[in-house]
């Protein structure tokens, strides 16, 4: 049994392009907050790892578990131009409006 692979025309579904010679300016606002992060193994954990504190003699003094909440507001400016009826060019410029980090520390003895 043999299979023949040939290239053919592909149709993009649900795409839009601007008419030739048309500019479009869009602005979008995004607010995001996070208090966890993914590690290299794919596990969800804290943004800052816990800190084990030892006395000079070597015994465990305690564990500090920082809890950090970060939030930010971003304004995204998007300028599009219709090069051809089937081809558009877009340039997006994100502007960070506000960034806030709220740290909290919990000590376990």
Rosetta blueprint (number, residue, H / E / L):
1 X L
2 X L
3 X L
4 X L
5 X L
6 X L
7 X L
8 X L
9 X L
10 X L
11 X L
12 X L
13 X L
14 X L
15 X L
16 X L
17 X L
18 X L
19 X L
20 X L
21 X L
22 X L
23 X E
24 X E
25 X E
26 X E
27 X E
28 X E
29 X E
30 X E
31 X E
32 X E
33 X E
34 X E
35 X L
36 X E
37 X E
38 X E
39 X L
40 X L
41 X L
42 X L
43 X L
44 X E
45 X E
46 X E
47 X L
48 X L
49 X L
50 X L
51 X E
52 X E
53 X E
54 X E
55 X L
56 X L
57 X L
58 X L
59 X L
60 X E
61 X E
62 X E
63 X E
64 X E
65 X E
66 X E
67 X E
68 X E
69 X E
70 X E
71 X E
72 X E
73 X E
74 X E
75 X E
76 X E
77 X E
78 X E
79 X E
80 X E
81 X E
82 X E
83 X E
84 X E
85 X L
86 X L
87 X E
88 X E
89 X E
90 X E
91 X E
92 X E
93 X E
94 X E
95 X E
96 X E
97 X E
98 X E
99 X E
100 X E
101 X E
102 X E
103 X E
104 X E
105 X E
106 X E
107 X E
108 X E
109 X L
